[in-house]
Amino acid sequence: MDARTHAFRLPHGVDLRKAIEHYVTTHNILAGTIVTCVGGLSTAILRMPGAATFSHLDGDFEIVSIEGTLSANGSHIHLSLSDIEGTVKGGHLDYGSLVRLTAEVILMENPQLVFSREFDPETGYCELKVEQAQTS
């Protein structure tokens, strides 16, 4: 079976991560990736590389890039955004990151795989586990 493309638009004020995860769960996507997202945020909650806590940013931000692995069993999303002066910040996307005006999201689903997340004592985080989907 071939990969499937999913596309949807999110309105102003929606929590970006929560909405993406809700879409993945609702559409039973077991192995997905974020292809792109064009839009902006008014609030961004990011964990920067190596940081133990999340940064809370408020302002007018453009989504410069976004990528991630998605499944009904969990997600891992990285986001880069630029502010009004073009300064770019990026990190792990967390809940509470709110869409400014709109966000156009494109996801790709691979029905031949199943993603899950399992705790890895070596990294201290839930890490990606990839399995082949069972065919009937």
N, CA, C and O atoms as a printed pandas DataFrame, in Angstrom:
     atom_number atom_name residue_name chain_id  residue_number  x_coord  y_coord  z_coord
0              1         N          MET        A               1    0.836   -1.166    0.000
1              2        CA          MET        A               1    0.000    0.000    0.000
2              3         C          MET        A               1    0.892    1.244    0.000
3              4         O          MET        A               1    1.922    1.268    0.674
4              5         N          ASP        A               2    0.510    2.252   -0.734
5              6        CA          ASP        A               2    1.293    3.476   -0.852
6              7         C          ASP        A               2    1.039    4.423    0.314
7              8         O          ASP        A               2    0.049    4.313    1.037
8              9         N          ALA        A               3    1.977    5.359    0.466
9             10        CA          ALA        A               3    1.831    6.393    1.485
10            11         C          ALA        A               3    0.597    7.241    1.189
11            12         O          ALA        A               3    0.202    7.407    0.035
12            13         N          ARG        A               4    0.003    7.770    2.244
13            14        CA          ARG        A               4   -1.188    8.618    2.113
14            15         C          ARG        A               4   -0.861   10.026    2.612
15            16         O          ARG        A               4   -0.158   10.201    3.607
16            17         N          THR        A               5   -1.384   11.020    1.904
17            18        CA          THR        A               5   -1.191   12.412    2.294
18            19         C          THR        A               5   -2.450   12.917    2.996
19            20         O          THR        A               5   -3.570   12.664    2.551
20            21         N          HIS        A               6   -2.246   13.633    4.096
21            22        CA          HIS        A               6   -3.337   14.269    4.833
22            23         C          HIS        A               6   -3.056   15.765    4.868
23            24         O          HIS        A               6   -1.924   16.173    5.130
24            25         N          ALA        A               7   -4.062   16.582    4.609
25            26        CA          ALA        A               7   -3.904   18.030    4.645
26            27         C          ALA        A               7   -5.086   18.657    5.376
27            28         O          ALA        A               7   -6.235   18.269    5.168
28            29         N          PHE        A               8   -4.792   19.619    6.226
29            30        CA          PHE        A               8   -5.846   20.327    6.946
30            31         C          PHE        A               8   -5.331   21.694    7.373
31            32         O          PHE        A               8   -4.125   21.935    7.418
32            33         N          ARG        A               9   -6.260   22.575    7.684
33            34        CA          ARG        A               9   -5.922   23.921    8.127
34            35         C          ARG        A               9   -6.435   24.143    9.536
35            36         O          ARG        A               9   -7.550   23.750    9.879
36            37         N          LEU        A              10   -5.603   24.779   10.342
37            38        CA          LEU        A              10   -5.973   25.110   11.714
38            39         C          LEU        A              10   -6.225   26.609   11.833
39            40         O          LEU        A              10   -5.473   27.410   11.278
40            41         N          PRO        A              11   -7.281   26.997   12.555
41            42        CA          PRO        A              11   -7.586   28.426   12.705
42            43         C          PRO        A              11   -6.833   29.060   13.875
43            44         O          PRO        A              11   -6.191   28.383   14.677
44            45         N          HIS        A              12   -6.939   30.357   13.934
45            46        CA          HIS        A              12   -6.356   31.175   14.997
46            47         C          HIS        A              12   -6.741   30.641   16.381
47            48         O          HIS        A              12   -7.891   30.274   16.622
48            49         N          GLY        A              13   -5.757   30.607   17.280
49            50        CA          GLY        A              13   -6.016   30.265   18.671
50            51         C          GLY        A              13   -5.923   28.798   19.027
51            52         O          GLY        A              13   -5.968   28.448   20.207
52            53         N          VAL        A              14   -5.792   27.924   18.028
53            54        CA          VAL        A              14   -5.737   26.480   18.277
54            55         C          VAL        A              14   -4.336   26.083   18.753
55            56         O          VAL        A              14   -3.337   26.638   18.296
56            57         N          ASP        A              15   -4.276   25.128   19.663
57            58        CA          ASP        A              15   -3.008   24.573   20.136
58            59         C          ASP        A              15   -2.440   23.672   19.032
59            60         O          ASP        A              15   -3.034   22.641   18.714
60            61         N          LEU        A              16   -1.307   24.048   18.450
61            62        CA          LEU        A              16   -0.746   23.362   17.293
62            63         C          LEU        A              16   -0.456   21.887   17.569
63            64         O          LEU        A              16   -0.898   21.021   16.814
64            65         N          ARG        A              17    0.269   21.596   18.622
65            66        CA          ARG        A              17    0.620   20.201   18.905
66            67         C          ARG        A              17   -0.617   19.368   19.225
67            68         O          ARG        A              17   -0.777   18.260   18.712
68            69         N          LYS        A              18   -1.482   19.901   20.064
69            70        CA          LYS        A              18   -2.697   19.178   20.451
70            71         C          LYS        A              18   -3.555   18.874   19.217
71            72         O          LYS        A              18   -4.097   17.775   19.095
72            73         N          ALA        A              19   -3.680   19.849   18.300
73            74        CA          ALA        A              19   -4.503   19.666   17.098
74            75         C          ALA        A              19   -3.896   18.619   16.160
75            76         O          ALA        A              19   -4.618   17.799   15.593
76            77         N          ILE        A              20   -2.582   18.645   15.998
77            78        CA          ILE        A              20   -1.927   17.634   15.148
78            79         C          ILE        A              20   -2.130   16.255   15.747
79            80         O          ILE        A              20   -2.496   15.322   15.031
80            81         N          GLU        A              21   -1.900   16.106   17.043
81            82        CA          GLU        A              21   -2.067   14.810   17.698
82            83         C          GLU        A              21   -3.517   14.346   17.650
83            84         O          GLU        A              21   -3.779   13.156   17.480
84            85         N          HIS        A              22   -4.458   15.267   17.796
85            86        CA          HIS        A              22   -5.880   14.906   17.707
86            87         C          HIS        A              22   -6.199   14.382   16.304
87            88         O          HIS        A              22   -6.905   13.384   16.160
88            89         N          TYR        A              23   -5.691   15.041   15.291
89            90        CA          TYR        A              23   -5.925   14.597   13.914
90            91         C          TYR        A              23   -5.350   13.190   13.716
91            92         O          TYR        A              23   -6.005   12.328   13.131
92            93         N          VAL        A              24   -4.143   12.963   14.196
93            94        CA          VAL        A              24   -3.488   11.652   14.057
94            95         C          VAL        A              24   -4.310   10.570   14.741
95            96         O          VAL        A              24   -4.516    9.498   14.172
96            97         N          THR        A              25   -4.780   10.837   15.947
97            98        CA          THR        A              25   -5.583    9.860   16.678
98            99         C          THR        A              25   -6.925    9.617   15.998
99           100         O          THR        A              25   -7.343    8.471   15.836
100          101         N          THR        A              26   -7.599   10.689   15.600
101          102        CA          THR        A              26   -8.906   10.590   14.953
102          103         C          THR        A              26   -8.843    9.800   13.647
103          104         O          THR        A              26   -9.775    9.069   13.312
104          105         N          HIS        A              27   -7.739    9.952   12.910
105          106        CA          HIS        A              27   -7.587    9.276   11.617
106          107         C          HIS        A              27   -6.769    7.984   11.726
107          108         O          HIS        A              27   -6.380    7.395   10.718
108          109         N          ASN        A              28   -6.514    7.553   12.978
109          110        CA          ASN        A              28   -5.821    6.289   13.257
110          111         C          ASN        A              28   -4.522    6.157   12.456
111          112         O          ASN        A              28   -4.258    5.117   11.852
112          113         N          ILE        A              29   -3.726    7.208   12.458
113          114        CA          ILE        A              29   -2.422    7.180   11.787
114          115         C          ILE        A              29   -1.431    6.508   12.729
115          116         O          ILE        A              29   -1.141    7.018   13.811
116          117         N          LEU        A              30   -0.916    5.359   12.304
117          118        CA          LEU        A              30   -0.008    4.575   13.145
118          119         C          LEU        A              30    1.457    4.891   12.885
119          120         O          LEU        A              30    2.311    4.610   13.726
120          121         N          ALA        A              31    1.758    5.477   11.722
121          122        CA          ALA        A              31    3.126    5.876   11.396
122          123         C          ALA        A              31    3.057    7.075   10.457
123          124         O          ALA        A              31    2.810    6.927    9.260
124          125         N          GLY        A              32    3.278    8.250   11.008
125          126        CA          GLY        A              32    3.173    9.460   10.203
126          127         C          GLY        A              32    4.357   10.378   10.400
127          128         O          GLY        A              32    5.102   10.268   11.374
128          129         N          THR        A              33    4.514   11.291    9.449
129          130        CA          THR        A              33    5.526   12.333    9.535
130          131         C          THR        A              33    4.883   13.658    9.141
131          132         O          THR        A              33    3.918   13.694    8.377
132          133         N          ILE        A              34    5.432   14.738    9.674
133          134        CA          ILE        A              34    4.995   16.060    9.258
134          135         C          ILE        A              34    5.807   16.434    8.028
135          136         O          ILE        A              34    7.036   16.481    8.080
136          137         N          VAL        A              35    5.124   16.698    6.929
137          138        CA          VAL        A              35    5.793   17.103    5.698
138          139         C          VAL        A              35    6.069   18.598    5.734
139          140         O          VAL        A              35    7.180   19.031    5.430
140          141         N          THR        A              36    5.066   19.391    6.104
141          142        CA          THR        A              36    5.236   20.840    6.198
142          143         C          THR        A              36    4.098   21.445    6.999
143          144         O          THR        A              36    3.066   20.815    7.228
144          145         N          CYS        A              37    4.310   22.669    7.412
145          146        CA          CYS        A              37    3.269   23.470    8.053
146          147         C          CYS        A              37    3.602   24.925    7.758
147          148         O          CYS        A              37    4.667   25.415    8.134
148          149         N          VAL        A              38    2.698   25.603    7.093
149          150        CA          VAL        A              38    2.863   27.018    6.778
150          151         C          VAL        A              38    1.887   27.793    7.644
151          152         O          VAL        A              38    0.688   27.512    7.647
152          153         N          GLY        A              39    2.397   28.755    8.368
153          154        CA          GLY        A              39    1.537   29.550    9.227
154          155         C          GLY        A              39    2.339   30.244   10.303
155          156         O          GLY        A              39    3.546   30.448   10.169
156          157         N          GLY        A              40    1.656   30.603   11.370
157          158        CA          GLY        A              40    2.321   31.324   12.434
158          159         C          GLY        A              40    1.810   30.955   13.802
159          160         O          GLY        A              40    0.795   30.273   13.945
160          161         N          LEU        A              41    2.533   31.419   14.814
161          162        CA          LEU        A              41    2.159   31.213   16.209
162          163         C          LEU        A              41    2.163   32.555   16.933
163          164         O          LEU        A              41    2.956   33.443   16.620
164          165         N          SER        A              42    1.269   32.687   17.900
165          166        CA          SER        A              42    1.276   33.859   18.774
166          167         C          SER        A              42    1.932   33.535   20.108
167          168         O          SER        A              42    2.413   34.426   20.808
168          169         N          THR        A              43    1.945   32.264   20.448
169          170        CA          THR        A              43    2.623   31.746   21.636
170          171         C          THR        A              43    3.339   30.471   21.235
171          172         O          THR        A              43    2.775   29.623   20.544
172          173         N          ALA        A              44    4.574   30.338   21.669
173          174        CA          ALA        A              44    5.335   29.111   21.389
174          175         C          ALA        A              44    5.918   28.592   22.691
175          176         O          ALA        A              44    6.540   29.334   23.451
176          177         N          ILE        A              45    5.710   27.315   22.933
177          178        CA          ILE        A              45    6.302   26.645   24.088
178          179         C          ILE        A              45    7.299   25.645   23.526
179          180         O          ILE        A              45    6.911   24.660   22.897
180          181         N          LEU        A              46    8.591   25.897   23.751
181          182        CA          LEU        A              46    9.657   25.084   23.172
182          183         C          LEU        A              46   10.651   24.656   24.243
183          184         O          LEU        A              46   10.950   25.403   25.175
184          185         N          ARG        A              47   11.157   23.433   24.086
185          186        CA          ARG        A              47   12.301   23.004   24.899
186          187         C          ARG        A              47   13.501   23.061   23.978
187          188         O          ARG        A              47   13.593   22.317   23.001
188          189         N          MET        A              48   14.417   23.955   24.303
189          190        CA          MET        A              48   15.609   24.138   23.489
190          191         C          MET        A              48   16.564   22.959   23.699
191          192         O          MET        A              48   16.475   22.264   24.711
192          193         N          PRO        A              49   17.473   22.730   22.748
193          194        CA          PRO        A              49   18.404   21.610   22.867
194          195         C          PRO        A              49   19.184   21.644   24.181
195          196         O          PRO        A              49   19.790   22.659   24.526
196          197         N          GLY        A              50   19.164   20.536   24.903
197          198        CA          GLY        A              50   19.901   20.406   26.154
198          199         C          GLY        A              50   19.233   21.029   27.368
199          200         O          GLY        A              50   19.727   20.865   28.483
200          201         N          ALA        A              51   18.136   21.733   27.188
201          202        CA          ALA        A              51   17.458   22.392   28.310
202          203         C          ALA        A              51   16.565   21.406   29.055
203          204         O          ALA        A              51   16.012   20.480   28.461
204          205         N          ALA        A              52   16.436   21.612   30.333
205          206        CA          ALA        A              52   15.569   20.760   31.151
206          207         C          ALA        A              52   14.152   21.317   31.235
207          208         O          ALA        A              52   13.207   20.580   31.518
208          209         N          THR        A              53   14.006   22.617   30.989
209          210        CA          THR        A              53   12.691   23.250   31.097
210          211         C          THR        A              53   12.290   23.850   29.739
211          212         O          THR        A              53   13.106   23.976   28.826
212          213         N          PHE        A              54   11.024   24.207   29.647
213          214        CA          PHE        A              54   10.489   24.774   28.410
214          215         C          PHE        A              54   10.522   26.295   28.464
215          216         O          PHE        A              54   10.346   26.896   29.524
216          217         N          SER        A              55   10.753   26.912   27.296
217          218        CA          SER        A              55   10.714   28.361   27.162
218          219         C          SER        A              55    9.337   28.769   26.653
219          220         O          SER        A              55    8.774   28.121   25.771
220          221         N          HIS        A              56    8.805   29.840   27.212
221          222        CA          HIS        A              56    7.497   30.373   26.816
222          223         C          HIS        A              56    7.760   31.673   26.052
223          224         O          HIS        A              56    8.281   32.636   26.614
224          225         N          LEU        A              57    7.392   31.690   24.759
225          226        CA          LEU        A              57    7.622   32.850   23.910
226          227         C          LEU        A              57    6.284   33.414   23.449
227          228         O          LEU        A              57    5.420   32.664   22.994
228          229         N          ASP        A              58    6.106   34.716   23.561
229          230        CA          ASP        A              58    4.905   35.384   23.071
230          231         C          ASP        A              58    5.311   36.414   22.037
231          232         O          ASP        A              58    6.316   37.105   22.203
232          233         N          GLY        A              59    4.523   36.521   20.954
233          234        CA          GLY        A              59    4.798   37.499   19.907
234          235         C          GLY        A              59    4.185   37.051   18.600
235          236         O          GLY        A              59    3.341   36.156   18.568
236          237         N          ASP        A              60    4.619   37.687   17.516
237          238        CA          ASP        A              60    4.189   37.293   16.178
238          239         C          ASP        A              60    5.307   36.472   15.556
239          240         O          ASP        A              60    6.373   36.997   15.236
240          241         N          PHE        A              61    5.053   35.168   15.386
241          242        CA          PHE        A              61    6.071   34.255   14.868
242          243         C          PHE        A              61    5.605   33.589   13.583
243          244         O          PHE        A              61    4.430   33.252   13.436
244          245         N          GLU        A              62    6.534   33.404   12.660
245          246        CA          GLU        A              62    6.290   32.604   11.456
246          247         C          GLU        A              62    6.899   31.228   11.676
247          248         O          GLU        A              62    8.006   31.114   12.202
248          249         N          ILE        A              63    6.190   30.194   11.280
249          250        CA          ILE        A              63    6.746   28.843   11.314
250          251         C          ILE        A              63    7.697   28.729   10.126
251          252         O          ILE        A              63    7.277   28.821    8.972
252          253         N          VAL        A              64    8.975   28.531   10.415
253          254        CA          VAL        A              64   10.001   28.431    9.380
254          255         C          VAL        A              64   10.158   26.975    8.949
255          256         O          VAL        A              64   10.316   26.688    7.763
256          257         N          SER        A              65   10.115   26.063    9.913
257          258        CA          SER        A              65   10.170   24.637    9.602
258          259         C          SER        A              65    9.565   23.854   10.748
259          260         O          SER        A              65    9.531   24.301   11.895
260          261         N          ILE        A              66    9.093   22.676   10.402
261          262        CA          ILE        A              66    8.543   21.766   11.406
262          263         C          ILE        A              66    8.735   20.356   10.875
263          264         O          ILE        A              66    8.594   20.102    9.678
264          265         N          GLU        A              67    9.051   19.463   11.765
265          266        CA          GLU        A              67    9.201   18.062   11.387
266          267         C          GLU        A              67    8.904   17.202   12.601
267          268         O          GLU        A              67    9.018   17.651   13.741
268          269         N          GLY        A              68    8.527   15.979   12.345
269          270        CA          GLY        A              68    8.256   15.117   13.475
270          271         C          GLY        A              68    7.764   13.756   13.065
271          272         O          GLY        A              68    7.324   13.539   11.936
272          273         N          THR        A              69    7.847   12.840   14.012
273          274        CA          THR        A              69    7.278   11.506   13.856
274          275         C          THR        A              69    5.999   11.472   14.672
275          276         O          THR        A              69    5.948   11.977   15.794
276          277         N          LEU        A              70    4.953   10.862   14.088
277          278        CA          LEU        A              70    3.624   10.906   14.671
278          279         C          LEU        A              70    2.996    9.527   14.701
279          280         O          LEU        A              70    3.178    8.732   13.778
280          281         N          SER        A              71    2.266    9.248   15.751
281          282        CA          SER        A              71    1.437    8.044   15.813
282          283         C          SER        A              71    0.408    8.223   16.908
283          284         O          SER        A              71    0.500    9.144   17.719
284          285         N          ALA        A              72   -0.568    7.341   16.924
285          286        CA          ALA        A              72   -1.561    7.360   17.985
286          287         C          ALA        A              72   -0.901    7.057   19.330
287          288         O          ALA        A              72   -1.501    7.298   20.378
288          289         N          ASN        A              73    0.326    6.533   19.313
289          290        CA          ASN        A              73    1.065    6.182   20.528
290          291         C          ASN        A              73    2.007    7.286   21.001
291          292         O          ASN        A              73    2.753    7.092   21.961
292          293         N          GLY        A              74    1.981    8.438   20.338
293          294        CA          GLY        A              74    2.852    9.536   20.759
294          295         C          GLY        A              74    3.505   10.231   19.583
295          296         O          GLY        A              74    3.503    9.730   18.458
296          297         N          SER        A              75    4.064   11.397   19.866
297          298        CA          SER        A              75    4.700   12.178   18.819
298          299         C          SER        A              75    6.005   12.781   19.317
299          300         O          SER        A              75    6.266   12.845   20.518
300          301         N          HIS        A              76    6.814   13.221   18.366
301          302        CA          HIS        A              76    8.070   13.915   18.641
302          303         C          HIS        A              76    8.193   14.971   17.558
303          304         O          HIS        A              76    8.458   14.650   16.400
304          305         N          ILE        A              77    8.002   16.228   17.929
305          306        CA          ILE        A              77    7.917   17.317   16.954
306          307         C          ILE        A              77    8.947   18.394   17.278
307          308         O          ILE        A              77    9.046   18.863   18.411
308          309         N          HIS        A              78    9.720   18.779   16.242
309          310        CA          HIS        A              78   10.647   19.904   16.339
310          311         C          HIS        A              78   10.097   21.054   15.514
311          312         O          HIS        A              78    9.515   20.841   14.450
312          313         N          LEU        A              79   10.280   22.269   16.003
313          314        CA          LEU        A              79    9.751   23.458   15.351
314          315         C          LEU        A              79   10.807   24.556   15.358
315          316         O          LEU        A              79   11.477   24.779   16.367
316          317         N          SER        A              80   10.951   25.242   14.223
317          318        CA          SER        A              80   11.746   26.469   14.142
318          319         C          SER        A              80   10.806   27.591   13.753
319          320         O          SER        A              80    9.927   27.419   12.907
320          321         N          LEU        A              81   11.000   28.751   14.382
321          322        CA          LEU        A              81   10.164   29.890   14.047
322          323         C          LEU        A              81   10.999   31.159   14.073
323          324         O          LEU        A              81   12.031   31.235   14.741
324          325         N          SER        A              82   10.523   32.161   13.323
325          326        CA          SER        A              82   11.225   33.437   13.289
326          327         C          SER        A              82   10.323   34.523   13.873
327          328         O          SER        A              82    9.098   34.472   13.759
328          329         N          ASP        A              83   10.970   35.508   14.503
329          330        CA          ASP        A              83   10.213   36.630   15.057
330          331         C          ASP        A              83   10.179   37.773   14.049
331          332         O          ASP        A              83   10.622   37.617   12.911
332          333         N          ILE        A              84    9.659   38.907   14.466
333          334        CA          ILE        A              84    9.463   40.055   13.581
334          335         C          ILE        A              84   10.788   40.580   13.006
335          336         O          ILE        A              84   10.793   41.252   11.974
336          337         N          GLU        A              85   11.900   40.277   13.667
337          338        CA          GLU        A              85   13.206   40.731   13.200
338          339         C          GLU        A              85   13.958   39.649   12.439
339          340         O          GLU        A              85   15.092   39.860   12.009
340          341         N          GLY        A              86   13.335   38.504   12.275
341          342        CA          GLY        A              86   13.968   37.417   11.532
342          343         C          GLY        A              86   14.852   36.515   12.367
343          344         O          GLY        A              86   15.505   35.620   11.830
344          345         N          THR        A              87   14.883   36.733   13.664
345          346        CA          THR        A              87   15.657   35.864   14.550
346          347         C          THR        A              87   14.939   34.521   14.656
347          348         O          THR        A              87   13.734   34.468   14.901
348          349         N          VAL        A              88   15.693   33.435   14.470
349          350        CA          VAL        A              88   15.115   32.094   14.468
350          351         C          VAL        A              88   15.438   31.387   15.775
351          352         O          VAL        A              88   16.569   31.423   16.259
352          353         N          LYS        A              89   14.429   30.748   16.329
353          354        CA          LYS        A              89   14.581   29.888   17.512
354          355         C          LYS        A              89   13.917   28.569   17.195
355          356         O          LYS        A              89   12.985   28.507   16.394
356          357         N          GLY        A              90   14.399   27.521   17.822
357          358        CA          GLY        A              90   13.789   26.228   17.573
358          359         C          GLY        A              90   14.016   25.268   18.716
359          360         O          GLY        A              90   14.888   25.466   19.562
360          361         N          GLY        A              91   13.210   24.223   18.721
361          362        CA          GLY        A              91   13.328   23.198   19.745
362          363         C          GLY        A              91   12.163   22.233   19.670
363          364         O          GLY        A              91   11.473   22.147   18.654
364          365         N          HIS        A              92   11.951   21.506   20.759
365          366        CA          HIS        A              92   10.846   20.547   20.857
366          367         C          HIS        A              92    9.548   21.315   21.095
367          368         O          HIS        A              92    9.460   22.120   22.022
368          369         N          LEU        A              93    8.550   21.065   20.262
369          370        CA          LEU        A              93    7.242   21.723   20.395
370          371         C          LEU        A              93    6.463   21.112   21.553
371          372         O          LEU        A              93    6.384   19.890   21.683
372          373         N          ASP        A              94    5.890   21.972   22.393
373          374        CA          ASP        A              94    5.067   21.488   23.494
374          375         C          ASP        A              94    3.662   22.061   23.382
375          376         O          ASP        A              94    3.387   22.936   22.561
376          377         N          TYR        A              95    2.782   21.544   24.231
377          378        CA          TYR        A              95    1.402   22.000   24.286
378          379         C          TYR        A              95    1.362   23.459   24.739
379          380         O          TYR        A              95    2.213   23.913   25.504
380          381         N          GLY        A              96    0.357   24.176   24.249
381          382        CA          GLY        A              96    0.207   25.581   24.588
382          383         C          GLY        A              96    0.760   26.511   23.521
383          384         O          GLY        A              96    0.699   27.731   23.678
384          385         N          SER        A              97    1.301   25.957   22.431
385          386        CA          SER        A              97    1.776   26.757   21.300
386          387         C          SER        A              97    0.572   27.064   20.419
387          388         O          SER        A              97   -0.006   26.165   19.810
388          389         N          LEU        A              98    0.198   28.341   20.355
389          390        CA          LEU        A              98   -1.079   28.737   19.764
390          391         C          LEU        A              98   -0.916   29.336   18.362
391          392         O          LEU        A              98   -0.045   30.172   18.121
392          393         N          VAL        A              99   -1.775   28.887   17.456
393          394        CA          VAL        A              99   -1.763   29.348   16.069
394          395         C          VAL        A              99   -2.135   30.825   16.006
395          396         O          VAL        A              99   -3.091   31.259   16.649
396          397         N          ARG        A             100   -1.373   31.597   15.225
397          398        CA          ARG        A             100   -1.665   32.995   14.927
398          399         C          ARG        A             100   -2.193   33.053   13.498
399          400         O          ARG        A             100   -1.473   32.701   12.563
400          401         N          LEU        A             101   -3.387   33.474   13.320
401          402        CA          LEU        A             101   -4.100   33.564   12.044
402          403         C          LEU        A             101   -4.455   32.189   11.489
403          404         O          LEU        A             101   -5.631   31.828   11.461
404          405         N          THR        A             102   -3.461   31.408   11.046
405          406        CA          THR        A             102   -3.754   30.100   10.447
406          407         C          THR        A             102   -2.504   29.235   10.446
407          408         O          THR        A             102   -1.390   29.731   10.607
408          409         N          ALA        A             103   -2.704   27.936   10.263
409          410        CA          ALA        A             103   -1.599   26.990   10.039
410          411         C          ALA        A             103   -2.112   25.924    9.080
411          412         O          ALA        A             103   -3.127   25.275    9.337
412          413         N          GLU        A             104   -1.401   25.756    7.979
413          414        CA          GLU        A             104   -1.739   24.754    6.961
414          415         C          GLU        A             104   -0.802   23.570    7.161
415          416         O          GLU        A             104    0.411   23.698    6.991
416          417         N          VAL        A             105   -1.358   22.422    7.518
417          418        CA          VAL        A             105   -0.570   21.257    7.921
418          419         C          VAL        A             105   -0.697   20.149    6.876
419          420         O          VAL        A             105   -1.799   19.814    6.440
420          421         N          ILE        A             106    0.445   19.587    6.482
421          422        CA          ILE        A             106    0.474   18.441    5.574
422          423         C          ILE        A             106    1.210   17.309    6.277
423          424         O          ILE        A             106    2.352   17.471    6.708
424          425         N          LEU        A             107    0.543   16.160    6.389
425          426        CA          LEU        A             107    1.121   14.971    7.005
426          427         C          LEU        A             107    1.219   13.851    5.971
427          428         O          LEU        A             107    0.438   13.804    5.021
428          429         N          MET        A             108    2.171   12.962    6.160
429          430        CA          MET        A             108    2.301   11.773    5.323
430          431         C          MET        A             108    2.174   10.552    6.234
431          432         O          MET        A             108    2.794   10.484    7.295
432          433         N          GLU        A             109    1.370    9.606    5.805
433          434        CA          GLU        A             109    1.137    8.363    6.568
434          435         C          GLU        A             109    1.741    7.193    5.807
435          436         O          GLU        A             109    1.549    7.074    4.597
436          437         N          ASN        A             110    2.473    6.324    6.511
437          438        CA          ASN        A             110    3.010    5.096    5.922
438          439         C          ASN        A             110    2.264    3.913    6.534
439          440         O          ASN        A             110    2.549    3.528    7.668
440          441         N          PRO        A             111    1.310    3.329    5.798
441          442        CA          PRO        A             111    0.504    2.243    6.359
442          443         C          PRO        A             111    1.261    0.920    6.523
443          444         O          PRO        A             111    0.711   -0.039    7.064
444          445         N          GLN        A             112    2.509    0.858    6.064
445          446        CA          GLN        A             112    3.306   -0.363    6.205
446          447         C          GLN        A             112    4.058   -0.419    7.535
447          448         O          GLN        A             112    4.649   -1.442    7.879
448          449         N          LEU        A             113    4.032    0.696    8.285
449          450        CA          LEU        A             113    4.776    0.773    9.535
450          451         C          LEU        A             113    3.865    1.124   10.703
451          452         O          LEU        A             113    2.758    1.630   10.522
452          453         N          VAL        A             114    4.361    0.840   11.910
453          454        CA          VAL        A             114    3.711    1.257   13.152
454          455         C          VAL        A             114    4.784    1.897   14.021
455          456         O          VAL        A             114    5.804    1.275   14.318
456          457         N          PHE        A             115    4.552    3.145   14.428
457          458        CA          PHE        A             115    5.457    3.838   15.337
458          459         C          PHE        A             115    4.898    3.757   16.748
459          460         O          PHE        A             115    3.685    3.821   16.953
460          461         N          SER        A             116    5.785    3.616   17.711
461          462        CA          SER        A             116    5.410    3.746   19.110
462          463         C          SER        A             116    6.574    4.405   19.831
463          464         O          SER        A             116    7.649    4.582   19.258
464          465         N          ARG        A             117    6.359    4.764   21.082
465          466        CA          ARG        A             117    7.406    5.416   21.866
466          467         C          ARG        A             117    7.598    4.599   23.143
467          468         O          ARG        A             117    6.641    4.273   23.844
468          469         N          GLU        A             118    8.847    4.283   23.421
469          470        CA          GLU        A             118    9.189    3.519   24.618
470          471         C          GLU        A             118   10.298    4.226   25.376
471          472         O          GLU        A             118   11.204    4.811   24.782
472          473         N          PHE        A             119   10.211    4.163   26.703
473          474        CA          PHE        A             119   11.241    4.796   27.530
474          475         C          PHE        A             119   12.592    4.139   27.284
475          476         O          PHE        A             119   12.714    2.914   27.286
476          477         N          ASP        A             120   13.595    4.971   27.073
477          478        CA          ASP        A             120   14.971    4.510   26.874
478          479         C          ASP        A             120   15.791    4.997   28.061
479          480         O          ASP        A             120   16.024    6.199   28.196
480          481         N          PRO        A             121   16.236    4.078   28.929
481          482        CA          PRO        A             121   16.984    4.506   30.115
482          483         C          PRO        A             121   18.307    5.198   29.768
483          484         O          PRO        A             121   18.835    5.965   30.572
484          485         N          GLU        A             122   18.835    4.931   28.587
485          486        CA          GLU        A             122   20.095    5.560   28.181
486          487         C          GLU        A             122   19.919    7.050   27.897
487          488         O          GLU        A             122   20.788    7.848   28.248
488          489         N          THR        A             123   18.796    7.442   27.260
489          490        CA          THR        A             123   18.571    8.852   26.948
490          491         C          THR        A             123   17.701    9.541   27.998
491          492         O          THR        A             123   17.757   10.761   28.151
492          493         N          GLY        A             124   16.895    8.758   28.723
493          494        CA          GLY        A             124   15.977    9.330   29.701
494          495         C          GLY        A             124   14.670    9.821   29.095
495          496         O          GLY        A             124   13.876   10.470   29.777
496          497         N          TYR        A             125   14.438    9.516   27.814
497          498        CA          TYR        A             125   13.231    9.954   27.108
498          499         C          TYR        A             125   12.531    8.765   26.458
499          500         O          TYR        A             125   13.113    7.693   26.295
500          501         N          CYS        A             126   11.276    8.979   26.094
501          502        CA          CYS        A             126   10.558    7.989   25.299
502          503         C          CYS        A             126   11.030    8.142   23.859
503          504         O          CYS        A             126   10.889    9.210   23.263
504          505         N          GLU        A             127   11.591    7.073   23.305
505          506        CA          GLU        A             127   12.191    7.116   21.975
506          507         C          GLU        A             127   11.376    6.295   20.991
507          508         O          GLU        A             127   10.580    5.439   21.376
508          509         N          LEU        A             128   11.590    6.574   19.722
509          510        CA          LEU        A             128   10.857    5.933   18.637
510          511         C          LEU        A             128   11.182    4.440   18.514
511          512         O          LEU        A             128   12.340    4.026   18.558
512          513         N          LYS        A             129   10.121    3.655   18.359
513          514        CA          LYS        A             129   10.224    2.233   18.038
514          515         C          LYS        A             129    9.459    2.030   16.740
515          516         O          LYS        A             129    8.304    2.441   16.626
516          517         N          VAL        A             130   10.099    1.394   15.757
517          518        CA          VAL        A             130    9.486    1.198   14.449
518          519         C          VAL        A             130    9.256   -0.295   14.226
519          520         O          VAL        A             130   10.171   -1.101   14.393
520          521         N          GLU        A             131    8.033   -0.658   13.850
521          522        CA          GLU        A             131    7.686   -2.046   13.548
522          523         C          GLU        A             131    6.938   -2.103   12.215
523          524         O          GLU        A             131    6.373   -1.107   11.763
524          525         N          GLN        A             132    6.945   -3.255   11.611
525          526        CA          GLN        A             132    6.172   -3.474   10.394
526          527         C          GLN        A             132    4.698   -3.669   10.782
527          528         O          GLN        A             132    4.384   -4.345   11.762
528          529         N          ALA        A             133    3.829   -3.078   10.012
529          530        CA          ALA        A             133    2.397   -3.257   10.254
530          531         C          ALA        A             133    1.999   -4.676    9.911
531          532         O          ALA        A             133    2.545   -5.266    8.979
532          533         N          GLN        A             134    1.069   -5.223   10.641
533          534        CA          GLN        A             134    0.571   -6.558   10.346
534          535         C          GLN        A             134   -0.423   -6.464    9.204
535          536         O          GLN        A             134   -1.341   -5.643    9.228
536          537         N          THR        A             135   -0.234   -7.305    8.211
537          538        CA          THR        A             135   -1.160   -7.321    7.076
538          539         C          THR        A             135   -2.139   -8.470    7.261
539          540         O          THR        A             135   -1.814   -9.510    7.834
540          541         N          SER        A             136   -3.342   -8.248    6.761
541          542        CA          SER        A             136   -4.357   -9.297    6.910
542          543         C          SER        A             136   -4.697   -9.902    5.597
543          544         O          SER        A             136   -5.534  -10.802    5.529
